[in-house]
Amino acid sequence: MPVDPSIAAVLDQVNAHPAPRVIDTDPEVLREANRAMGAGFALPEAIEVGSVEDTAVPGPAGRIPVRVYRPEGGGPVPTVVFFHGGGWLTGDLDTHDDVTRRMCRDVNAVVVAVDYRLAPEHPFPAAYDDCLAAAHHVADHADDYGGRRDRLAVAGDSAGGNLAAAVALTFRDEGRPLAAQLLVYPATDFVGDHPSRTENATGYVLRTQDVLDLQHLYAGDDPAVRGSFRVSPLRAEKFTGLAPAVIGTARYDPLRDEGNAYAEALTDAGVDVFARTYDGLIHAFLNLFPVSPAADAAVTELYAQLKERLG
């Protein structure tokens, strides 16, 4: 299946001006470019939810900024702790505001979006430590957020999917309950190679060279670090007992195969998994629902699957 026509038009624009290598570019320049690109795809008006609050939670290196979205209506509802994508180097609460507002509305859940520390200024384990601390805090104070203690999920896209998977593994090891995990085109493997990295190496916004550069900036080159489940969830010793998972990947994404391998590993371990590879879509489709009907349909399905597991 060819690339979705709406996304093909986006690719034509992006590929007309090839980006420099990540590792050779000032991180702030990359962050500003990411914000500008995201603004070009944003909805003209924000999705209405019950309330939005910027606050902070305790973290290992100080307060961690979070944005709390609460749905319309009363009564305790599920809570989702969300970690944004951006290669552990870019992305923030604003770049994913459409994504998290829609999640709040469609899943009918409190969404706590986490503004974790970014590489290369703060390499691993800073982002993981922040995300775990935020998830711990929300789990321990569910009542403060209007959430149900027995209905907590983690979610994220790309690097955020990596962080959500690592937090879910840690919650299992700690004996903490987790009702679900939503992983959208997650990065799961800093050790192995996968055919999709060759097949989709260039031309689809995220290049395989970008993946390699971002992995280096986040986790360095020590095999022991890169092979840790906190960096490479696919390299965990076991997957039994993990929270039910909703895993979405994209046909034209260098990360496709490692996301699918993670879904298969969980399935083989007896975990409840909904997994779908979306034909015609690319990395970052979670942010592209305002401009692509195919991306919109994918987001609708993934959020519905998450809601079902949190019901």
C-alpha positions as CSV (number, residue, x, y, z in Angstrom):
1,M,0.0,0.0,0.0
2,P,1.4,3.4,-0.9
3,V,1.8,6.2,1.6
4,D,-1.5,7.9,2.6
5,P,-2.0,10.8,0.1
6,S,-2.3,13.4,2.8
7,I,1.0,12.3,4.4
8,A,2.7,12.0,1.0
9,A,2.0,15.7,0.5
10,V,3.7,16.3,3.9
11,L,6.7,14.2,2.9
12,D,7.1,16.1,-0.4
13,Q,7.5,19.3,1.7
14,V,9.9,17.7,4.2
15,N,12.0,15.9,1.7
16,A,12.5,19.0,-0.4
17,H,14.7,20.4,2.3
18,P,16.7,17.5,3.8
19,A,17.6,18.0,7.5
20,P,21.2,18.0,8.7
21,R,22.4,15.1,10.9
22,V,21.1,15.1,14.4
23,I,24.5,14.7,16.0
24,D,25.9,17.7,14.1
25,T,23.1,20.1,15.0
26,D,22.5,22.3,18.1
27,P,19.8,20.6,20.2
28,E,17.9,23.9,20.6
29,V,17.8,24.2,16.8
30,L,16.3,20.7,16.5
31,R,13.8,21.5,19.3
32,E,12.6,24.7,17.6
33,A,12.3,22.9,14.2
34,N,10.3,20.2,15.9
35,R,8.0,22.8,17.5
36,A,7.6,24.6,14.1
37,M,6.8,21.4,12.3
38,G,4.2,20.4,14.9
39,A,2.6,23.8,14.8
40,G,2.1,23.3,11.1
41,F,0.0,20.2,11.8
42,A,-1.9,21.5,14.8
43,L,-5.7,21.8,15.0
44,P,-6.9,25.4,14.4
45,E,-8.8,25.2,17.7
46,A,-7.9,23.2,20.8
47,I,-10.0,20.1,21.6
48,E,-12.3,21.0,24.5
49,V,-11.8,19.0,27.7
50,G,-13.1,19.6,31.3
51,S,-10.0,21.4,32.5
52,V,-6.2,21.8,31.9
53,E,-3.7,22.5,34.7
54,D,0.0,23.1,34.5
55,T,1.7,21.9,37.7
56,A,4.7,19.9,38.8
57,V,5.4,16.7,40.7
58,P,8.5,15.7,42.8
59,G,11.4,14.2,40.8
60,P,15.0,13.0,41.4
61,A,16.5,16.3,40.3
62,G,13.8,18.7,41.3
63,R,10.2,19.3,40.4
64,I,9.0,17.8,37.1
65,P,6.6,19.9,35.1
66,V,3.4,18.1,34.1
67,R,0.1,19.1,32.4
68,V,-3.1,17.6,33.8
69,Y,-6.1,17.2,31.5
70,R,-9.4,16.3,33.1
71,P,-12.4,15.2,31.1
72,E,-15.9,16.6,31.3
73,G,-18.2,15.2,33.9
74,G,-17.8,14.0,37.4
75,G,-16.8,10.9,39.2
76,P,-13.5,9.1,39.4
77,V,-12.2,8.0,36.0
78,P,-9.0,6.2,34.7
79,T,-5.7,8.0,34.7
80,V,-3.1,7.9,31.9
81,V,0.5,9.1,32.5
82,F,1.7,10.2,29.1
83,F,5.3,10.5,27.9
84,H,5.8,12.5,24.6
85,G,8.0,11.5,21.7
86,G,10.9,13.4,20.2
87,G,13.9,11.1,20.3
88,W,14.6,11.8,24.0
89,L,16.0,15.2,22.6
90,T,13.0,17.2,21.4
91,G,9.3,17.4,22.2
92,D,7.4,19.0,25.1
93,L,4.0,19.5,26.6
94,D,3.0,21.8,23.8
95,T,4.1,19.6,20.9
96,H,1.7,16.9,22.0
97,D,-1.1,19.1,23.3
98,D,-3.5,17.9,20.5
99,V,-2.6,14.3,21.2
100,T,-3.2,14.5,25.0
101,R,-6.3,16.6,24.7
102,R,-7.8,14.0,22.4
103,M,-6.7,11.2,24.6
104,C,-8.4,12.8,27.6
105,R,-11.6,13.3,25.6
106,D,-11.7,9.9,23.7
107,V,-10.6,7.7,26.5
108,N,-12.5,9.7,29.1
109,A,-9.5,9.7,31.4
110,V,-7.4,12.1,33.4
111,V,-4.2,12.5,31.3
112,V,-1.0,13.6,33.1
113,A,1.6,14.6,30.5
114,V,5.2,14.6,31.7
115,D,7.8,17.2,30.7
116,Y,10.8,15.0,31.5
117,R,14.5,16.0,31.1
118,L,16.0,15.8,27.6
119,A,19.3,14.5,26.2
120,P,22.0,15.3,25.4
121,E,22.1,17.7,28.4
122,H,20.5,15.0,30.5
123,P,21.3,11.6,29.1
124,F,20.0,8.3,30.4
125,P,18.8,7.7,33.1
126,A,17.4,11.2,33.5
127,A,14.3,10.8,31.3
128,Y,13.6,7.3,32.6
129,D,14.0,8.4,36.2
130,D,11.7,11.4,35.7
131,C,9.0,9.3,34.0
132,L,9.2,6.7,36.7
133,A,9.0,9.3,39.5
134,A,6.0,10.9,37.8
135,A,4.2,7.6,37.4
136,H,4.9,6.7,41.0
137,H,3.6,10.1,42.2
138,V,0.4,9.8,40.2
139,A,-0.1,6.2,41.3
140,D,0.3,7.2,44.9
141,H,-2.0,10.3,44.6
142,A,-4.6,9.0,42.2
143,D,-7.4,10.6,44.4
144,D,-5.8,14.1,43.9
145,Y,-6.1,13.8,40.2
146,G,-9.7,12.5,40.2
147,G,-8.5,9.1,39.0
148,R,-9.3,5.5,40.0
149,R,-6.5,3.8,41.8
150,D,-7.2,0.5,40.0
151,R,-7.2,2.1,36.5
152,L,-3.8,3.6,35.9
153,A,-2.1,3.4,32.5
154,V,1.1,4.6,30.9
155,A,1.3,5.8,27.3
156,G,3.8,7.3,24.9
157,D,4.9,7.6,21.3
158,S,8.4,6.8,19.9
159,A,10.9,7.8,22.7
160,G,7.8,8.2,24.9
161,G,6.7,4.7,24.0
162,N,10.2,3.5,25.0
163,L,9.8,5.2,28.3
164,A,6.3,3.9,28.9
165,A,7.4,0.4,28.2
166,A,10.3,0.7,30.6
167,V,8.1,2.1,33.3
168,A,5.6,-0.7,32.8
169,L,8.3,-3.3,33.2
170,T,9.5,-1.5,36.4
171,F,6.0,-1.3,37.8
172,R,5.6,-5.1,37.3
173,D,9.0,-5.7,39.0
174,E,7.9,-3.5,41.9
175,G,4.6,-5.3,42.2
176,R,2.7,-2.1,41.4
177,P,-0.6,-2.5,39.6
178,L,-1.0,-1.1,36.1
179,A,-4.1,-1.5,34.0
180,A,-2.7,-0.9,30.6
181,Q,0.1,0.5,28.4
182,L,-0.3,2.3,25.1
183,L,2.9,2.2,23.0
184,V,2.8,4.0,19.7
185,Y,5.7,3.2,17.3
186,P,7.9,2.6,20.4
187,A,11.7,2.4,20.3
188,T,12.4,-0.9,22.0
189,D,15.8,-2.1,20.9
190,F,19.2,-0.3,21.1
191,V,21.1,-3.6,20.5
192,G,19.8,-5.4,17.5
193,D,19.2,-4.5,13.9
194,H,15.8,-4.8,12.1
195,P,14.8,-5.0,8.4
196,S,12.6,-1.9,8.7
197,R,15.6,0.2,9.5
198,T,17.0,-0.6,6.0
199,E,13.7,-0.7,4.2
200,N,12.6,2.7,5.6
201,A,16.0,4.3,6.1
202,T,15.2,7.5,4.3
203,G,12.3,9.5,2.9
204,Y,9.8,9.1,5.8
205,V,10.8,12.0,8.1
206,L,12.5,9.8,10.7
207,R,15.7,8.4,9.1
208,T,17.6,5.4,10.3
209,Q,20.7,7.6,10.8
210,D,18.5,9.8,13.1
211,V,17.6,6.8,15.1
212,L,21.3,5.9,15.6
213,D,22.3,9.4,16.5
214,L,19.5,9.8,19.0
215,Q,20.3,6.5,20.6
216,H,23.9,7.6,21.0
217,L,22.9,11.0,22.5
218,Y,20.5,9.4,24.9
219,A,22.3,6.2,26.0
220,G,25.9,6.4,24.8
221,D,27.7,3.4,23.5
222,D,28.2,1.1,26.6
223,P,26.6,-2.3,25.7
224,A,25.6,-2.9,29.3
225,V,23.6,0.3,29.3
226,R,22.1,-0.1,25.8
227,G,21.1,-3.7,26.6
228,S,19.3,-2.8,29.9
229,F,15.5,-3.1,29.8
230,R,15.3,0.5,30.9
231,V,16.8,1.4,27.5
232,S,15.9,-1.6,25.4
233,P,12.6,-3.0,26.7
234,L,12.8,-5.8,24.1
235,R,15.9,-7.1,26.0
236,A,14.1,-7.6,29.3
237,E,14.6,-11.0,30.8
238,K,10.9,-11.8,30.9
239,F,7.6,-10.3,29.8
240,T,5.1,-12.3,31.9
241,G,2.9,-10.3,34.2
242,L,3.0,-7.1,32.2
243,A,0.0,-4.8,31.9
244,P,-2.2,-5.3,28.9
245,A,-0.7,-3.5,25.9
246,V,-2.0,-1.6,22.9
247,I,0.8,-1.3,20.4
248,G,0.6,0.6,17.1
249,T,3.3,0.8,14.4
250,A,3.5,2.3,11.0
251,R,4.4,0.6,7.7
252,Y,6.8,3.3,6.6
253,D,8.8,3.6,9.8
254,P,12.4,2.5,10.6
255,L,11.1,1.5,14.1
256,R,8.3,-0.7,12.8
257,D,9.9,-4.1,13.3
258,E,11.2,-3.5,16.8
259,G,7.7,-2.3,17.9
260,N,6.2,-5.4,16.3
261,A,8.9,-7.6,17.9
262,Y,7.9,-6.2,21.3
263,A,4.2,-6.9,20.7
264,E,5.1,-10.5,19.7
265,A,7.3,-11.0,22.8
266,L,4.4,-9.8,25.1
267,T,1.9,-12.0,23.2
268,D,4.2,-15.1,23.5
269,A,4.4,-14.4,27.3
270,G,0.6,-14.5,27.6
271,V,0.1,-10.7,27.9
272,D,-3.2,-9.3,26.5
273,V,-2.0,-7.4,23.4
274,F,-3.7,-5.5,20.7
275,A,-1.2,-4.8,17.9
276,R,-1.6,-3.2,14.6
277,T,0.8,-2.1,11.8
278,Y,-1.0,0.7,10.0
279,D,-0.5,0.6,6.2
280,G,0.2,3.9,4.5
281,L,1.4,5.6,7.7
282,I,4.7,6.9,8.9
283,H,6.5,7.6,12.2
284,A,4.8,10.5,14.1
285,F,1.3,9.6,12.8
286,L,-0.1,10.2,16.3
287,N,0.5,13.9,15.7
288,L,-0.8,13.9,12.1
289,F,-4.4,13.1,12.8
290,P,-5.5,16.7,12.1
291,V,-4.1,16.5,8.5
292,S,-4.5,12.8,7.6
293,P,-7.8,10.8,7.6
294,A,-5.8,7.5,7.8
295,A,-3.8,8.8,10.8
296,D,-7.1,10.0,12.4
297,A,-8.6,6.5,11.9
298,A,-5.5,4.9,13.5
299,V,-5.6,7.2,16.5
300,T,-9.3,6.5,16.9
301,E,-8.7,2.8,17.0
302,L,-5.7,2.9,19.4
303,Y,-7.5,5.2,21.8
304,A,-10.6,3.0,21.7
305,Q,-8.5,-0.1,22.5
306,L,-6.9,1.8,25.4
307,K,-10.3,2.8,26.7
308,E,-11.6,-0.7,26.5
309,R,-8.8,-1.9,28.7
310,L,-9.4,0.9,31.2
311,G,-13.2,0.5,31.3
